[in-house]
Amino acid sequence: MEEVNLDDGPADGEVLVRIAGCGMCRTDLAVRHSAGRTPLPAVLGHEGAGVVTEVGGPHTGLSAGDHVVLSFDSCGHCRNCVRAAPAYCESFASLNLFGGREEGTARFTDLDGGTLAPRWFGQSSFAEYAVVRARNAVRVDPALPVELLGPLGCGFLTGAGAVLNSFGAGPGDTVAVFGAGAVGLAAVMAAAAAGAVVVAVDRHPERLALAERFRAVPLHSASAGLDDRIRRLTDGGAQFALDTTGSAKLINDALRALRPTGHLGLVARLHSPLALQPGTLDRGRRISHICEGDAVPALLIPRLTALWQAGLFPFDQLIRTYPLADINEAERDCDAGRVVKPVLIPEGTGL
């Protein structure tokens, strides 16, 4: 932990947010293995939530005192953005992964004046304050526990959005979720809330117990004849499957578990060629990659908070909070499976 200097306040169209809590995501941790693709050193963190303290210009649509959830950045004017698909923004990589300010100016410096990468995922919220474009700040009800809402901007949004947006799952549908981590369990909760029959696959008994609590049928990933068991449980095969693991074996199991015309969505980044076994894509089955749950954050985040208020999306049961200074302990607990979603609380939030 160290102090950094924030060189300027919010520019036109930006807001300054006092961070109440920020989720820890695997994407933050993967930066150390990014082989130079992400500029370092940087302030990471991209599941932030907090309170607006200052606005830049009259057209942000936000005011000081608003509670907001921060999500991914997008340009707002490319073909995919204007088609309500900001997760596929043509500038997604440059805005979110590779520095994040198109004008290329420094935003942070360390106490010795050294330049830090200007913005990570449009926010850099492992910090007490974040400057973000108003476009990726979503106003939420101030009665909600804002310090817990950050993961709705990425991890929980990805899992729930895959089910609600990409699949459009509803009553009578069948959904198999492979991997019961933060993204997978958000998908389980969303599928159950939508009225679907849900099967959850994982290798950790405690994660399977959580999935069962959220109304999924639990299956251990090492079960013999996994695809056959899913087909029996779903009366002929799942209509939808979501893989969060990136495991080639489980991806093939998922495809075999689909009924004809079934859809498998992948959310994990693959790091090696994916070999599909013969017959897995027969009879209209298809496979696609899903980014950020195909979400428009300003639409999906309020939907998820409304489901939470109705008792149908209990994401708070996946969260354990840590002081921001204990970020390394949070990572160790996450790696050991002691926590599903760590949320880091900056010192002195006053919330």
NULONU-138414 format. One record per residue (C-alpha): residue in three letters; x, z, y. Coordinates in steps of 0.05 Angstrom, whole numbers, padded with zeros to 5 digits, always signed. Layout:
BEGIN
ALAXZY...
This chain:
BEGIN
MET+00000+00000+00000GLU+00025-00017+00069GLU+00001-00028+00140VAL-00007-00099+00165ASN-00022-00126+00233LEU-00085-00167+00244ASP-00062-00215+00297ASP-00129-00231+00329GLY-00202-00215+00327PRO-00257-00261+00302ALA-00255-00332+00328ASP-00318-00371+00344GLY-00362-00370+00282GLU-00325-00312+00249VAL-00340-00237+00242LEU-00298-00175+00233VAL-00322-00133+00175ARG-00303-00061+00159ILE-00296-00061+00084ALA-00338-00009+00047GLY-00317-00031-00023CYS-00284-00089-00058GLY-00290-00108-00131MET-00227-00124-00172CYS-00232-00192-00206ARG-00186-00225-00257THR-00174-00281-00208ASP-00140-00232-00161LEU-00094-00210-00217ALA-00079-00281-00240VAL-00044-00297-00174ARG+00021-00267-00199HIS+00022-00320-00253SER+00001-00378-00208ALA+00071-00409-00207GLY+00073-00417-00132ARG+00004-00450-00124THR-00020-00391-00082PRO+00021-00373-00020LEU+00052-00304-00026PRO+00057-00251+00000ALA-00017-00246+00013VAL-00074-00196+00021LEU-00118-00208-00040GLY-00188-00185-00056HIS-00250-00229-00056GLU-00309-00186-00076GLY-00316-00148-00010ALA-00376-00117+00023GLY-00382-00076+00087VAL-00408-00072+00157VAL-00399-00122+00214THR-00361-00090+00272GLU-00350-00150+00317VAL-00376-00222+00321GLY-00341-00283+00348GLY-00386-00326+00391PRO-00462-00328+00397HIS-00478-00371+00336THR-00457-00329+00276GLY-00528-00306+00260LEU-00500-00236+00251SER-00495-00174+00294ALA-00451-00113+00297GLY-00478-00062+00248ASP-00504-00113+00197HIS-00488-00098+00125VAL-00459-00158+00089VAL-00434-00182+00022LEU-00375-00230+00026SER-00372-00290-00020PHE-00329-00352-00029ASP-00314-00399+00029SER-00337-00471+00036CYS-00333-00523+00091GLY-00407-00534+00101HIS-00403-00608+00115CYS-00376-00646+00055ARG-00423-00683+00008ASN-00429-00625-00041CYS-00440-00572+00012VAL-00497-00612+00045ARG-00527-00620-00025ALA-00530-00543-00031ALA-00472-00541-00080PRO-00419-00502-00040ALA-00383-00479-00103TYR-00361-00552-00111CYS-00340-00559-00038GLU-00287-00614-00032SER-00243-00563+00005PHE-00256-00506-00044ALA-00184-00500-00068SER-00152-00503+00001LEU-00202-00455+00032ASN-00202-00403-00024LEU-00138-00408-00064PHE-00083-00438-00021GLY-00083-00400+00044GLY-00152-00408+00070ARG-00148-00426+00144GLU-00152-00500+00158GLU-00118-00492+00226GLY-00057-00464+00190THR-00043-00408+00239ALA-00020-00339+00217ARG-00073-00285+00212PHE-00033-00226+00184THR+00038-00202+00193ASP+00073-00144+00161LEU+00103-00089+00204ASP+00168-00127+00208GLY+00133-00189+00234GLY+00135-00227+00169THR+00078-00276+00159LEU+00027-00265+00104ALA-00019-00318+00075PRO-00077-00323+00124ARG-00139-00313+00080TRP-00155-00307+00006PHE-00223-00332-00016GLY-00245-00331+00056GLN-00237-00256+00062SER-00174-00218+00037SER-00215-00155+00026PHE-00165-00109-00009ALA-00161-00078+00060GLU-00198-00035+00110TYR-00220-00096+00151ALA-00231-00170+00138VAL-00242-00228+00184VAL-00289-00279+00152ARG-00329-00340+00172ALA-00401-00321+00182ARG-00418-00376+00132ASN-00392-00334+00074ALA-00421-00267+00097VAL-00491-00253+00070ARG-00534-00201+00105VAL-00565-00149+00059ASP-00614-00091+00066PRO-00578-00032+00098ALA-00615+00014+00050LEU-00574-00014-00008PRO-00508+00020-00029VAL-00464-00030+00007GLU-00399-00001-00023LEU-00422-00025-00092LEU-00448-00094-00073GLY-00382-00133-00068PRO-00382-00160-00140LEU-00448-00195-00125GLY-00406-00243-00084CYS-00366-00269-00144GLY-00364-00238-00213PHE-00437-00217-00220LEU-00459-00279-00181THR-00422-00323-00230GLY-00454-00294-00293ALA-00524-00287-00265GLY-00521-00354-00230ALA-00501-00390-00293VAL-00565-00364-00326LEU-00613-00370-00268ASN-00586-00432-00233SER-00544-00474-00282PHE-00589-00461-00343GLY-00654-00444-00307ALA-00669-00398-00366GLY-00739-00369-00370PRO-00788-00336-00417GLY-00781-00360-00488ASP-00712-00389-00479THR-00653-00365-00520VAL-00585-00349-00490ALA-00520-00332-00526VAL-00466-00299-00483PHE-00394-00299-00509GLY-00353-00244-00477ALA-00386-00180-00451GLY-00342-00167-00391ALA-00367-00165-00319VAL-00388-00238-00317GLY-00418-00238-00387LEU-00457-00174-00378ALA-00485-00200-00311ALA-00508-00261-00351VAL-00540-00216-00403MET-00578-00176-00350ALA-00601-00239-00314ALA-00624-00271-00379ALA-00663-00209-00399ALA-00693-00206-00329ALA-00715-00278-00336GLY-00751-00262-00402ALA-00702-00297-00448VAL-00679-00274-00517VAL-00605-00256-00510VAL-00548-00250-00560ALA-00482-00220-00536VAL-00416-00232-00572ASP-00354-00190-00560ARG-00298-00154-00599HIS-00304-00087-00563PRO-00357-00040-00592GLU-00367-00005-00526ARG-00381-00071-00491LEU-00431-00090-00545ALA-00465-00023-00536LEU-00473-00039-00462ALA-00501-00107-00478GLU-00551-00075-00525ARG-00571-00026-00470PHE-00587-00087-00427ARG-00633-00116-00482ALA-00585-00163-00518VAL-00575-00168-00593PRO-00501-00149-00603LEU-00455-00188-00650HIS-00381-00175-00662SER-00339-00237-00650ALA-00304-00228-00717SER-00369-00230-00755ALA-00368-00279-00814GLY-00411-00341-00801LEU-00420-00324-00728ASP-00455-00389-00710ASP-00502-00383-00770ARG-00521-00312-00750ILE-00537-00334-00679ARG-00580-00392-00704ARG-00619-00343-00748LEU-00628-00294-00691THR-00651-00348-00643ASP-00699-00384-00691GLY-00657-00447-00701GLY-00603-00441-00647ALA-00593-00420-00576GLN-00618-00466-00521PHE-00562-00441-00476ALA-00494-00410-00487LEU-00444-00383-00437ASP-00371-00373-00455THR-00331-00326-00410THR-00271-00320-00458GLY-00235-00387-00457SER-00224-00379-00532ALA-00225-00446-00568LYS-00252-00414-00631LEU-00310-00381-00595ILE-00325-00444-00556ASN-00332-00482-00621ASP-00375-00426-00650ALA-00418-00430-00588LEU-00428-00505-00594ARG-00447-00499-00668ALA-00496-00443-00650LEU-00535-00488-00602ARG-00599-00522-00621PRO-00606-00597-00608THR-00601-00613-00533GLY-00570-00544-00522HIS-00523-00532-00464LEU-00457-00493-00466GLY-00429-00470-00399LEU-00356-00450-00390VAL-00334-00405-00334ALA-00263-00385-00355ARG-00205-00429-00335LEU-00173-00463-00396HIS-00097-00460-00400SER-00087-00506-00459PRO-00122-00568-00488LEU-00189-00553-00519ALA-00198-00583-00589LEU-00271-00591-00608GLN-00289-00593-00681PRO-00326-00653-00710GLY-00401-00650-00701THR-00402-00597-00647LEU-00428-00645-00594ASP-00478-00681-00638ARG-00553-00685-00625GLY-00553-00681-00550ARG-00512-00618-00544ARG-00470-00616-00480ILE-00415-00575-00449SER-00399-00566-00375HIS-00357-00522-00330ILE-00396-00476-00283CYS-00364-00453-00218GLU-00390-00391-00181GLY-00455-00395-00219ASP-00476-00459-00182ALA-00497-00410-00128VAL-00515-00415-00056PRO-00494-00343-00041ALA-00544-00333+00016LEU-00600-00348-00034LEU-00575-00316-00098ILE-00547-00250-00071PRO-00615-00228-00042ARG-00648-00249-00107LEU-00600-00204-00146THR-00609-00145-00100ALA-00685-00152-00107LEU-00678-00153-00183TRP-00635-00090-00178GLN-00687-00055-00135ALA-00739-00074-00187GLY-00696-00042-00242LEU-00682-00110-00275PHE-00609-00122-00257PRO-00573-00054-00262PHE-00504-00080-00243ASP-00485-00011-00216GLN-00480+00014-00288LEU-00419-00031-00297ILE-00381-00003-00237ARG-00330+00052-00229THR-00302+00066-00160TYR-00230+00080-00143PRO-00194+00094-00077LEU-00160+00030-00054ALA-00094+00067-00061ASP-00107+00073-00136ILE-00111-00001-00147ASN-00058+00000-00202GLU-00096+00053-00241ALA-00159+00010-00234GLU-00122-00049-00263ARG-00096-00007-00322ASP-00165+00019-00337CYS-00194-00051-00334ASP-00140-00078-00382ALA-00153-00020-00430GLY-00227-00032-00430ARG-00243+00035-00398VAL-00282+00002-00341VAL-00320-00063-00335LYS-00317-00073-00260PRO-00271-00031-00216VAL-00292-00026-00143LEU-00239-00004-00093ILE-00259+00039-00034PRO-00214+00038+00027GLU-00197+00106+00056GLY-00241+00130+00113THR-00298+00081+00105GLY-00347+00134+00130LEU-00402+00104+00087
